[in-house]
Amino acid sequence: MAQMRAKMKVATVTRHSEESETLKFHAVAKNEGYPSDGSDENNTFARFTPCADLTMLVNNPALIGKFTEGEEYYLDFVKAE
């Protein structure tokens, strides 16, 4: 199986307590469009994966407060054996 890499942007961070928060991610995209020469890396990701959403409830104390709205992350999909 081929591996897949997505590029996601933190849309919201909702803190529930000192030990829990919800992270919502969306696929990278621009409202104003991309340069036609493809020089913006997000252009490639948006072209092939124009829509994606991910919601995670995080209860790992080491990760609470580590994500900020607007940050972008790569998300790699590798088949679990």
Distance bins in CASP14 RR format, pairs under 12 A and 6 or more apart:
PFRMAT RR
TARGET T0000
AUTHOR 0000-0000-0000
RMODE 2
METHOD distances of the structure
MODEL  1
1 77 0 0 0 0 1 0 0 0 0 0 0
1 78 0 0 0 0 1 0 0 0 0 0 0
1 79 1 0 1 0 0 0 0 0 0 0 0
1 80 0 0 0 0 0 1 0 0 0 0 0
1 81 0 0 0 0 0 1 0 0 0 0 0
2 76 0 0 0 0 0 1 0 0 0 0 0
2 77 0 0 0 0 1 0 0 0 0 0 0
2 78 0 0 0 0 0 1 0 0 0 0 0
2 79 0 0 0 0 1 0 0 0 0 0 0
3 74 0 0 0 0 0 1 0 0 0 0 0
3 75 0 0 0 0 0 1 0 0 0 0 0
3 76 1 0 0 1 0 0 0 0 0 0 0
3 77 1 0 0 1 0 0 0 0 0 0 0
3 78 1 0 1 0 0 0 0 0 0 0 0
3 79 0 0 0 0 1 0 0 0 0 0 0
4 45 0 0 0 0 0 1 0 0 0 0 0
4 48 0 0 0 0 1 0 0 0 0 0 0
4 49 0 0 0 0 1 0 0 0 0 0 0
4 52 0 0 0 0 0 1 0 0 0 0 0
4 74 0 0 0 0 0 1 0 0 0 0 0
4 75 0 0 0 0 1 0 0 0 0 0 0
4 76 1 0 0 1 0 0 0 0 0 0 0
4 77 1 0 1 0 0 0 0 0 0 0 0
4 78 0 0 0 0 1 0 0 0 0 0 0
4 79 0 0 0 0 1 0 0 0 0 0 0
5 27 0 0 0 0 0 1 0 0 0 0 0
5 28 0 0 0 0 0 1 0 0 0 0 0
5 41 0 0 0 0 0 1 0 0 0 0 0
5 44 0 0 0 0 0 1 0 0 0 0 0
5 45 0 0 0 0 1 0 0 0 0 0 0
5 48 0 0 0 0 0 1 0 0 0 0 0
5 49 0 0 0 0 1 0 0 0 0 0 0
5 52 0 0 0 0 0 1 0 0 0 0 0
5 73 0 0 0 0 0 1 0 0 0 0 0
5 74 1 0 1 0 0 0 0 0 0 0 0
5 75 1 0 0 1 0 0 0 0 0 0 0
5 76 1 0 1 0 0 0 0 0 0 0 0
5 77 1 0 0 1 0 0 0 0 0 0 0
5 78 0 0 0 0 1 0 0 0 0 0 0
6 25 0 0 0 0 1 0 0 0 0 0 0
6 26 0 0 0 0 0 1 0 0 0 0 0
6 27 1 0 0 1 0 0 0 0 0 0 0
6 28 0 0 0 0 1 0 0 0 0 0 0
6 29 0 0 0 0 0 1 0 0 0 0 0
6 42 0 0 0 0 0 1 0 0 0 0 0
6 44 0 0 0 0 0 1 0 0 0 0 0
6 45 1 0 0 1 0 0 0 0 0 0 0
6 46 0 0 0 0 0 1 0 0 0 0 0
6 48 0 0 0 0 1 0 0 0 0 0 0
6 49 1 0 1 0 0 0 0 0 0 0 0
6 50 0 0 0 0 0 1 0 0 0 0 0
6 51 0 0 0 0 0 1 0 0 0 0 0
6 52 1 0 1 0 0 0 0 0 0 0 0
6 53 0 0 0 0 0 1 0 0 0 0 0
6 54 0 0 0 0 1 0 0 0 0 0 0
6 72 0 0 0 0 0 1 0 0 0 0 0
6 73 0 0 0 0 1 0 0 0 0 0 0
6 74 1 0 0 1 0 0 0 0 0 0 0
6 75 1 0 1 0 0 0 0 0 0 0 0
6 76 0 0 0 0 1 0 0 0 0 0 0
6 77 1 0 0 1 0 0 0 0 0 0 0
7 25 0 0 0 0 1 0 0 0 0 0 0
7 26 0 0 0 0 0 1 0 0 0 0 0
7 27 1 0 0 1 0 0 0 0 0 0 0
7 28 1 0 1 0 0 0 0 0 0 0 0
7 29 0 0 0 0 1 0 0 0 0 0 0
7 40 0 0 0 0 0 1 0 0 0 0 0
7 41 1 0 0 1 0 0 0 0 0 0 0
7 42 1 0 0 1 0 0 0 0 0 0 0
7 43 0 0 0 0 0 1 0 0 0 0 0
7 44 0 0 0 0 1 0 0 0 0 0 0
7 45 1 0 1 0 0 0 0 0 0 0 0
7 46 0 0 0 0 1 0 0 0 0 0 0
7 47 0 0 0 0 0 1 0 0 0 0 0
7 48 0 0 0 0 0 1 0 0 0 0 0
7 49 0 0 0 0 1 0 0 0 0 0 0
7 50 0 0 0 0 0 1 0 0 0 0 0
7 52 0 0 0 0 1 0 0 0 0 0 0
7 54 0 0 0 0 0 1 0 0 0 0 0
7 71 0 0 0 0 0 1 0 0 0 0 0
7 72 1 0 0 1 0 0 0 0 0 0 0
7 73 1 0 0 1 0 0 0 0 0 0 0
7 74 1 0 1 0 0 0 0 0 0 0 0
7 75 1 0 0 1 0 0 0 0 0 0 0
7 76 0 0 0 0 0 1 0 0 0 0 0
8 23 0 0 0 0 1 0 0 0 0 0 0
8 24 0 0 0 0 1 0 0 0 0 0 0
8 25 1 0 1 0 0 0 0 0 0 0 0
8 26 1 0 0 1 0 0 0 0 0 0 0
8 27 1 0 0 1 0 0 0 0 0 0 0
8 28 1 0 0 1 0 0 0 0 0 0 0
8 29 0 0 0 0 0 1 0 0 0 0 0
8 42 0 0 0 0 0 1 0 0 0 0 0
8 45 0 0 0 0 1 0 0 0 0 0 0
8 46 0 0 0 0 0 1 0 0 0 0 0
8 49 0 0 0 0 1 0 0 0 0 0 0
8 51 0 0 0 0 0 1 0 0 0 0 0
8 52 1 0 0 1 0 0 0 0 0 0 0
8 53 0 0 0 0 1 0 0 0 0 0 0
8 54 1 0 0 1 0 0 0 0 0 0 0
8 55 0 0 0 0 0 1 0 0 0 0 0
8 56 0 0 0 0 0 1 0 0 0 0 0
8 67 0 0 0 0 0 1 0 0 0 0 0
8 70 0 0 0 0 0 1 0 0 0 0 0
8 71 0 0 0 0 1 0 0 0 0 0 0
8 72 1 0 0 1 0 0 0 0 0 0 0
8 73 1 0 1 0 0 0 0 0 0 0 0
8 74 1 0 0 1 0 0 0 0 0 0 0
8 75 1 0 1 0 0 0 0 0 0 0 0
8 76 0 0 0 0 0 1 0 0 0 0 0
8 77 0 0 0 0 0 1 0 0 0 0 0
9 23 0 0 0 0 0 1 0 0 0 0 0
9 24 0 0 0 0 1 0 0 0 0 0 0
9 25 1 0 0 1 0 0 0 0 0 0 0
9 26 1 0 1 0 0 0 0 0 0 0 0
9 27 1 0 0 1 0 0 0 0 0 0 0
9 28 1 0 1 0 0 0 0 0 0 0 0
9 29 0 0 0 0 1 0 0 0 0 0 0
9 30 0 0 0 0 0 1 0 0 0 0 0
9 42 0 0 0 0 1 0 0 0 0 0 0
9 45 0 0 0 0 0 1 0 0 0 0 0
9 46 0 0 0 0 0 1 0 0 0 0 0
9 52 0 0 0 0 0 1 0 0 0 0 0
9 53 0 0 0 0 0 1 0 0 0 0 0
9 54 0 0 0 0 0 1 0 0 0 0 0
9 67 0 0 0 0 0 1 0 0 0 0 0
9 68 0 0 0 0 0 1 0 0 0 0 0
9 69 0 0 0 0 1 0 0 0 0 0 0
9 70 1 0 1 0 0 0 0 0 0 0 0
9 71 1 0 0 1 0 0 0 0 0 0 0
9 72 1 0 1 0 0 0 0 0 0 0 0
9 73 1 0 0 1 0 0 0 0 0 0 0
9 74 0 0 0 0 0 1 0 0 0 0 0
9 75 0 0 0 0 0 1 0 0 0 0 0
10 21 0 0 0 0 0 1 0 0 0 0 0
10 22 0 0 0 0 0 1 0 0 0 0 0
10 23 1 0 0 1 0 0 0 0 0 0 0
10 24 1 0 0 1 0 0 0 0 0 0 0
10 25 1 0 1 0 0 0 0 0 0 0 0
10 26 0 0 0 0 1 0 0 0 0 0 0
10 27 0 0 0 0 0 1 0 0 0 0 0
10 28 0 0 0 0 0 1 0 0 0 0 0
10 54 0 0 0 0 1 0 0 0 0 0 0
10 55 0 0 0 0 0 1 0 0 0 0 0
10 56 0 0 0 0 0 1 0 0 0 0 0
10 58 0 0 0 0 0 1 0 0 0 0 0
10 65 0 0 0 0 0 1 0 0 0 0 0
10 66 0 0 0 0 0 1 0 0 0 0 0
10 67 1 0 1 0 0 0 0 0 0 0 0
10 68 1 0 0 1 0 0 0 0 0 0 0
10 69 1 0 1 0 0 0 0 0 0 0 0
10 70 1 0 1 0 0 0 0 0 0 0 0
10 71 1 0 1 0 0 0 0 0 0 0 0
10 72 1 0 0 1 0 0 0 0 0 0 0
10 73 1 0 0 1 0 0 0 0 0 0 0
10 75 0 0 0 0 0 1 0 0 0 0 0
11 22 0 0 0 0 0 1 0 0 0 0 0
11 23 0 0 0 0 1 0 0 0 0 0 0
11 24 1 0 1 0 0 0 0 0 0 0 0
11 25 1 0 0 1 0 0 0 0 0 0 0
11 26 1 0 1 0 0 0 0 0 0 0 0
11 27 0 0 0 0 0 1 0 0 0 0 0
11 28 0 0 0 0 0 1 0 0 0 0 0
11 29 0 0 0 0 0 1 0 0 0 0 0
11 52 0 0 0 0 0 1 0 0 0 0 0
11 53 0 0 0 0 1 0 0 0 0 0 0
11 54 0 0 0 0 1 0 0 0 0 0 0
11 55 0 0 0 0 1 0 0 0 0 0 0
11 56 0 0 0 0 0 1 0 0 0 0 0
11 67 0 0 0 0 0 1 0 0 0 0 0
11 68 0 0 0 0 0 1 0 0 0 0 0
11 69 1 0 0 1 0 0 0 0 0 0 0
11 70 1 0 0 1 0 0 0 0 0 0 0
11 71 0 0 0 0 0 1 0 0 0 0 0
11 72 0 0 0 0 0 1 0 0 0 0 0
11 73 0 0 0 0 0 1 0 0 0 0 0
12 21 0 0 0 0 1 0 0 0 0 0 0
12 22 1 0 0 1 0 0 0 0 0 0 0
12 23 1 0 0 1 0 0 0 0 0 0 0
12 24 1 0 1 0 0 0 0 0 0 0 0
12 25 0 0 0 0 1 0 0 0 0 0 0
12 26 0 0 0 0 1 0 0 0 0 0 0
12 53 0 0 0 0 0 1 0 0 0 0 0
12 54 0 0 0 0 0 1 0 0 0 0 0
12 55 0 0 0 0 1 0 0 0 0 0 0
12 56 0 0 0 0 0 1 0 0 0 0 0
12 67 0 0 0 0 1 0 0 0 0 0 0
12 68 0 0 0 0 0 1 0 0 0 0 0
12 69 1 0 0 1 0 0 0 0 0 0 0
12 70 0 0 0 0 1 0 0 0 0 0 0
12 71 0 0 0 0 0 1 0 0 0 0 0
13 20 0 0 0 0 0 1 0 0 0 0 0
13 21 1 0 1 0 0 0 0 0 0 0 0
13 22 1 0 0 1 0 0 0 0 0 0 0
13 23 1 0 1 0 0 0 0 0 0 0 0
13 24 1 0 0 1 0 0 0 0 0 0 0
13 25 0 0 0 0 0 1 0 0 0 0 0
13 55 0 0 0 0 0 1 0 0 0 0 0
13 56 0 0 0 0 0 1 0 0 0 0 0
13 57 0 0 0 0 0 1 0 0 0 0 0
13 58 0 0 0 0 1 0 0 0 0 0 0
13 63 0 0 0 0 0 1 0 0 0 0 0
13 64 0 0 0 0 1 0 0 0 0 0 0
13 65 1 0 0 1 0 0 0 0 0 0 0
13 66 0 0 0 0 1 0 0 0 0 0 0
13 67 1 0 1 0 0 0 0 0 0 0 0
13 68 1 0 0 1 0 0 0 0 0 0 0
13 69 1 0 1 0 0 0 0 0 0 0 0
13 70 0 0 0 0 1 0 0 0 0 0 0
13 71 0 0 0 0 1 0 0 0 0 0 0
14 20 0 0 0 0 1 0 0 0 0 0 0
14 21 1 0 0 1 0 0 0 0 0 0 0
14 22 1 0 1 0 0 0 0 0 0 0 0
14 23 0 0 0 0 1 0 0 0 0 0 0
14 24 1 0 0 1 0 0 0 0 0 0 0
14 55 0 0 0 0 1 0 0 0 0 0 0
14 56 0 0 0 0 0 1 0 0 0 0 0
14 57 0 0 0 0 1 0 0 0 0 0 0
14 58 0 0 0 0 0 1 0 0 0 0 0
14 64 0 0 0 0 0 1 0 0 0 0 0
14 65 0 0 0 0 0 1 0 0 0 0 0
14 67 0 0 0 0 0 1 0 0 0 0 0
14 69 0 0 0 0 0 1 0 0 0 0 0
15 21 1 0 1 0 0 0 0 0 0 0 0
15 22 0 0 0 0 1 0 0 0 0 0 0
15 23 0 0 0 0 0 1 0 0 0 0 0
15 57 0 0 0 0 0 1 0 0 0 0 0
15 58 0 0 0 0 0 1 0 0 0 0 0
15 64 1 0 0 1 0 0 0 0 0 0 0
15 65 1 0 0 1 0 0 0 0 0 0 0
15 66 0 0 0 0 0 1 0 0 0 0 0
15 67 0 0 0 0 0 1 0 0 0 0 0
15 69 0 0 0 0 0 1 0 0 0 0 0
16 22 1 0 0 1 0 0 0 0 0 0 0
16 23 0 0 0 0 0 1 0 0 0 0 0
16 57 0 0 0 0 1 0 0 0 0 0 0
16 58 0 0 0 0 1 0 0 0 0 0 0
16 59 0 0 0 0 1 0 0 0 0 0 0
16 64 0 0 0 0 1 0 0 0 0 0 0
16 65 0 0 0 0 0 1 0 0 0 0 0
17 57 0 0 0 0 0 1 0 0 0 0 0
17 58 0 0 0 0 0 1 0 0 0 0 0
17 59 0 0 0 0 1 0 0 0 0 0 0
17 61 0 0 0 0 0 1 0 0 0 0 0
17 64 0 0 0 0 1 0 0 0 0 0 0
17 65 0 0 0 0 0 1 0 0 0 0 0
18 59 0 0 0 0 0 1 0 0 0 0 0
18 61 0 0 0 0 1 0 0 0 0 0 0
18 64 1 0 0 1 0 0 0 0 0 0 0
18 65 0 0 0 0 1 0 0 0 0 0 0
19 57 0 0 0 0 0 1 0 0 0 0 0
19 58 0 0 0 0 1 0 0 0 0 0 0
19 59 1 0 0 1 0 0 0 0 0 0 0
19 60 0 0 0 0 1 0 0 0 0 0 0
19 61 1 0 1 0 0 0 0 0 0 0 0
19 62 0 0 0 0 0 1 0 0 0 0 0
19 63 0 0 0 0 0 1 0 0 0 0 0
19 64 1 0 0 1 0 0 0 0 0 0 0
19 65 0 0 0 0 0 1 0 0 0 0 0
20 56 0 0 0 0 0 1 0 0 0 0 0
20 57 1 0 0 1 0 0 0 0 0 0 0
20 58 1 0 0 1 0 0 0 0 0 0 0
20 59 1 0 1 0 0 0 0 0 0 0 0
20 60 0 0 0 0 1 0 0 0 0 0 0
20 61 0 0 0 0 1 0 0 0 0 0 0
20 63 0 0 0 0 0 1 0 0 0 0 0
20 64 1 0 0 1 0 0 0 0 0 0 0
20 65 0 0 0 0 0 1 0 0 0 0 0
21 55 0 0 0 0 0 1 0 0 0 0 0
21 56 0 0 0 0 1 0 0 0 0 0 0
21 57 1 0 0 1 0 0 0 0 0 0 0
21 58 1 0 1 0 0 0 0 0 0 0 0
21 59 0 0 0 0 1 0 0 0 0 0 0
21 60 0 0 0 0 1 0 0 0 0 0 0
21 61 0 0 0 0 0 1 0 0 0 0 0
21 63 0 0 0 0 1 0 0 0 0 0 0
21 64 1 0 1 0 0 0 0 0 0 0 0
21 65 1 0 0 1 0 0 0 0 0 0 0
21 66 0 0 0 0 1 0 0 0 0 0 0
21 67 1 0 0 1 0 0 0 0 0 0 0
21 68 0 0 0 0 0 1 0 0 0 0 0
21 69 0 0 0 0 0 1 0 0 0 0 0
22 54 0 0 0 0 0 1 0 0 0 0 0
22 55 1 0 0 1 0 0 0 0 0 0 0
22 56 1 0 0 1 0 0 0 0 0 0 0
22 57 1 0 1 0 0 0 0 0 0 0 0
22 58 1 0 0 1 0 0 0 0 0 0 0
22 59 0 0 0 0 0 1 0 0 0 0 0
22 64 0 0 0 0 0 1 0 0 0 0 0
22 65 0 0 0 0 0 1 0 0 0 0 0
22 67 0 0 0 0 0 1 0 0 0 0 0
23 53 0 0 0 0 0 1 0 0 0 0 0
23 54 1 0 0 1 0 0 0 0 0 0 0
23 55 1 0 0 1 0 0 0 0 0 0 0
23 56 1 0 1 0 0 0 0 0 0 0 0
23 57 0 0 0 0 1 0 0 0 0 0 0
23 58 1 0 0 1 0 0 0 0 0 0 0
23 59 0 0 0 0 0 1 0 0 0 0 0
23 60 0 0 0 0 0 1 0 0 0 0 0
23 63 0 0 0 0 1 0 0 0 0 0 0
23 64 0 0 0 0 0 1 0 0 0 0 0
23 65 0 0 0 0 1 0 0 0 0 0 0
23 66 0 0 0 0 1 0 0 0 0 0 0
23 67 1 0 1 0 0 0 0 0 0 0 0
23 68 0 0 0 0 0 1 0 0 0 0 0
23 69 0 0 0 0 1 0 0 0 0 0 0
23 70 0 0 0 0 0 1 0 0 0 0 0
23 71 0 0 0 0 0 1 0 0 0 0 0
23 73 0 0 0 0 1 0 0 0 0 0 0
23 75 0 0 0 0 0 1 0 0 0 0 0
24 52 0 0 0 0 0 1 0 0 0 0 0
24 53 1 0 0 1 0 0 0 0 0 0 0
24 54 1 0 0 1 0 0 0 0 0 0 0
24 55 1 0 1 0 0 0 0 0 0 0 0
24 56 0 0 0 0 1 0 0 0 0 0 0
24 57 0 0 0 0 0 1 0 0 0 0 0
24 58 0 0 0 0 0 1 0 0 0 0 0
24 67 0 0 0 0 0 1 0 0 0 0 0
24 69 0 0 0 0 1 0 0 0 0 0 0
24 70 0 0 0 0 0 1 0 0 0 0 0
25 52 1 0 0 1 0 0 0 0 0 0 0
25 53 1 0 0 1 0 0 0 0 0 0 0
25 54 1 0 1 0 0 0 0 0 0 0 0
25 55 1 0 0 1 0 0 0 0 0 0 0
25 56 1 0 0 1 0 0 0 0 0 0 0
25 58 0 0 0 0 0 1 0 0 0 0 0
25 67 0 0 0 0 1 0 0 0 0 0 0
25 69 0 0 0 0 0 1 0 0 0 0 0
25 70 0 0 0 0 1 0 0 0 0 0 0
25 71 0 0 0 0 1 0 0 0 0 0 0
25 72 0 0 0 0 1 0 0 0 0 0 0
25 73 1 0 0 1 0 0 0 0 0 0 0
25 74 0 0 0 0 0 1 0 0 0 0 0
25 75 1 0 0 1 0 0 0 0 0 0 0
26 42 0 0 0 0 0 1 0 0 0 0 0
26 45 0 0 0 0 0 1 0 0 0 0 0
26 46 0 0 0 0 0 1 0 0 0 0 0
26 49 0 0 0 0 0 1 0 0 0 0 0
26 50 0 0 0 0 0 1 0 0 0 0 0
26 51 0 0 0 0 1 0 0 0 0 0 0
26 52 1 0 0 1 0 0 0 0 0 0 0
26 53 1 0 1 0 0 0 0 0 0 0 0
26 54 0 0 0 0 1 0 0 0 0 0 0
26 55 0 0 0 0 0 1 0 0 0 0 0
26 69 0 0 0 0 0 1 0 0 0 0 0
26 70 0 0 0 0 1 0 0 0 0 0 0
26 72 0 0 0 0 0 1 0 0 0 0 0
26 73 0 0 0 0 0 1 0 0 0 0 0
26 75 0 0 0 0 0 1 0 0 0 0 0
27 42 0 0 0 0 1 0 0 0 0 0 0
27 44 0 0 0 0 0 1 0 0 0 0 0
27 45 1 0 0 1 0 0 0 0 0 0 0
27 46 1 0 0 1 0 0 0 0 0 0 0
27 47 0 0 0 0 0 1 0 0 0 0 0
27 48 0 0 0 0 1 0 0 0 0 0 0
27 49 1 0 1 0 0 0 0 0 0 0 0
27 50 1 0 0 1 0 0 0 0 0 0 0
27 51 1 0 1 0 0 0 0 0 0 0 0
27 52 1 1 0 0 0 0 0 0 0 0 0
27 53 1 0 0 1 0 0 0 0 0 0 0
27 54 0 0 0 0 1 0 0 0 0 0 0
27 72 0 0 0 0 0 1 0 0 0 0 0
27 73 0 0 0 0 0 1 0 0 0 0 0
27 74 0 0 0 0 0 1 0 0 0 0 0
27 75 0 0 0 0 1 0 0 0 0 0 0
28 34 0 0 0 0 0 1 0 0 0 0 0
28 40 0 0 0 0 1 0 0 0 0 0 0
28 41 0 0 0 0 1 0 0 0 0 0 0
28 42 1 0 1 0 0 0 0 0 0 0 0
28 43 0 0 0 0 1 0 0 0 0 0 0
28 44 0 0 0 0 1 0 0 0 0 0 0
28 45 1 0 1 0 0 0 0 0 0 0 0
28 46 1 0 1 0 0 0 0 0 0 0 0
28 47 0 0 0 0 0 1 0 0 0 0 0
28 48 0 0 0 0 0 1 0 0 0 0 0
28 49 0 0 0 0 1 0 0 0 0 0 0
28 50 0 0 0 0 1 0 0 0 0 0 0
28 51 0 0 0 0 0 1 0 0 0 0 0
28 52 0 0 0 0 1 0 0 0 0 0 0
28 70 0 0 0 0 0 1 0 0 0 0 0
28 71 0 0 0 0 0 1 0 0 0 0 0
28 72 1 0 0 1 0 0 0 0 0 0 0
28 73 0 0 0 0 1 0 0 0 0 0 0
28 74 0 0 0 0 0 1 0 0 0 0 0
28 75 0 0 0 0 0 1 0 0 0 0 0
29 40 0 0 0 0 0 1 0 0 0 0 0
29 42 1 0 0 1 0 0 0 0 0 0 0
29 43 0 0 0 0 1 0 0 0 0 0 0
29 44 0 0 0 0 0 1 0 0 0 0 0
29 45 0 0 0 0 1 0 0 0 0 0 0
29 46 1 0 1 0 0 0 0 0 0 0 0
29 47 0 0 0 0 0 1 0 0 0 0 0
29 48 0 0 0 0 0 1 0 0 0 0 0
29 49 0 0 0 0 1 0 0 0 0 0 0
29 50 1 0 0 1 0 0 0 0 0 0 0
29 51 0 0 0 0 1 0 0 0 0 0 0
29 52 0 0 0 0 1 0 0 0 0 0 0
29 53 0 0 0 0 0 1 0 0 0 0 0
29 72 0 0 0 0 0 1 0 0 0 0 0
30 40 1 0 0 1 0 0 0 0 0 0 0
30 41 0 0 0 0 0 1 0 0 0 0 0
30 42 1 0 0 1 0 0 0 0 0 0 0
30 43 0 0 0 0 1 0 0 0 0 0 0
30 45 0 0 0 0 0 1 0 0 0 0 0
30 46 1 0 0 1 0 0 0 0 0 0 0
30 47 0 0 0 0 0 1 0 0 0 0 0
30 50 0 0 0 0 0 1 0 0 0 0 0
30 72 0 0 0 0 0 1 0 0 0 0 0
31 46 0 0 0 0 0 1 0 0 0 0 0
32 40 0 0 0 0 0 1 0 0 0 0 0
32 42 0 0 0 0 0 1 0 0 0 0 0
32 43 0 0 0 0 0 1 0 0 0 0 0
33 40 0 0 0 0 1 0 0 0 0 0 0
33 42 0 0 0 0 1 0 0 0 0 0 0
33 43 0 0 0 0 1 0 0 0 0 0 0
33 46 0 0 0 0 1 0 0 0 0 0 0
33 47 0 0 0 0 0 1 0 0 0 0 0
33 50 0 0 0 0 0 1 0 0 0 0 0
34 40 1 0 1 0 0 0 0 0 0 0 0
34 41 0 0 0 0 1 0 0 0 0 0 0
34 42 1 0 0 1 0 0 0 0 0 0 0
34 43 1 1 0 0 0 0 0 0 0 0 0
34 44 0 0 0 0 1 0 0 0 0 0 0
34 45 0 0 0 0 0 1 0 0 0 0 0
34 46 1 0 0 1 0 0 0 0 0 0 0
34 47 0 0 0 0 1 0 0 0 0 0 0
34 50 0 0 0 0 0 1 0 0 0 0 0
35 41 0 0 0 0 0 1 0 0 0 0 0
35 42 0 0 0 0 0 1 0 0 0 0 0
35 43 1 0 0 1 0 0 0 0 0 0 0
35 44 0 0 0 0 0 1 0 0 0 0 0
36 43 0 0 0 0 1 0 0 0 0 0 0
36 47 0 0 0 0 0 1 0 0 0 0 0
37 43 0 0 0 0 1 0 0 0 0 0 0
37 44 0 0 0 0 0 1 0 0 0 0 0
38 44 1 0 0 1 0 0 0 0 0 0 0
38 45 0 0 0 0 0 1 0 0 0 0 0
38 46 0 0 0 0 0 1 0 0 0 0 0
38 47 0 0 0 0 1 0 0 0 0 0 0
40 46 0 0 0 0 1 0 0 0 0 0 0
40 47 0 0 0 0 0 1 0 0 0 0 0
41 47 0 0 0 0 0 1 0 0 0 0 0
41 72 0 0 0 0 1 0 0 0 0 0 0
41 74 0 0 0 0 0 1 0 0 0 0 0
42 48 0 0 0 0 0 1 0 0 0 0 0
42 49 0 0 0 0 0 1 0 0 0 0 0
42 50 0 0 0 0 0 1 0 0 0 0 0
42 72 1 0 0 1 0 0 0 0 0 0 0
42 74 0 0 0 0 0 1 0 0 0 0 0
43 49 0 0 0 0 0 1 0 0 0 0 0
43 50 0 0 0 0 0 1 0 0 0 0 0
44 50 0 0 0 0 0 1 0 0 0 0 0
45 51 0 0 0 0 0 1 0 0 0 0 0
45 52 0 0 0 0 1 0 0 0 0 0 0
45 72 0 0 0 0 1 0 0 0 0 0 0
45 73 0 0 0 0 0 1 0 0 0 0 0
45 74 0 0 0 0 1 0 0 0 0 0 0
45 75 0 0 0 0 0 1 0 0 0 0 0
46 52 0 0 0 0 1 0 0 0 0 0 0
46 72 0 0 0 0 0 1 0 0 0 0 0
49 75 0 0 0 0 0 1 0 0 0 0 0
49 77 0 0 0 0 0 1 0 0 0 0 0
52 75 0 0 0 0 1 0 0 0 0 0 0
52 77 0 0 0 0 0 1 0 0 0 0 0
53 75 0 0 0 0 0 1 0 0 0 0 0
54 67 0 0 0 0 0 1 0 0 0 0 0
54 73 0 0 0 0 1 0 0 0 0 0 0
54 75 1 0 0 1 0 0 0 0 0 0 0
54 77 0 0 0 0 0 1 0 0 0 0 0
56 63 0 0 0 0 1 0 0 0 0 0 0
56 67 0 0 0 0 1 0 0 0 0 0 0
56 73 0 0 0 0 0 1 0 0 0 0 0
56 75 0 0 0 0 0 1 0 0 0 0 0
57 63 0 0 0 0 0 1 0 0 0 0 0
57 64 0 0 0 0 0 1 0 0 0 0 0
58 64 1 0 0 1 0 0 0 0 0 0 0
58 65 0 0 0 0 1 0 0 0 0 0 0
58 66 0 0 0 0 1 0 0 0 0 0 0
58 67 0 0 0 0 1 0 0 0 0 0 0
60 66 0 0 0 0 1 0 0 0 0 0 0
60 67 0 0 0 0 0 1 0 0 0 0 0
65 71 0 0 0 0 0 1 0 0 0 0 0
66 73 0 0 0 0 0 1 0 0 0 0 0
67 73 0 0 0 0 1 0 0 0 0 0 0
END
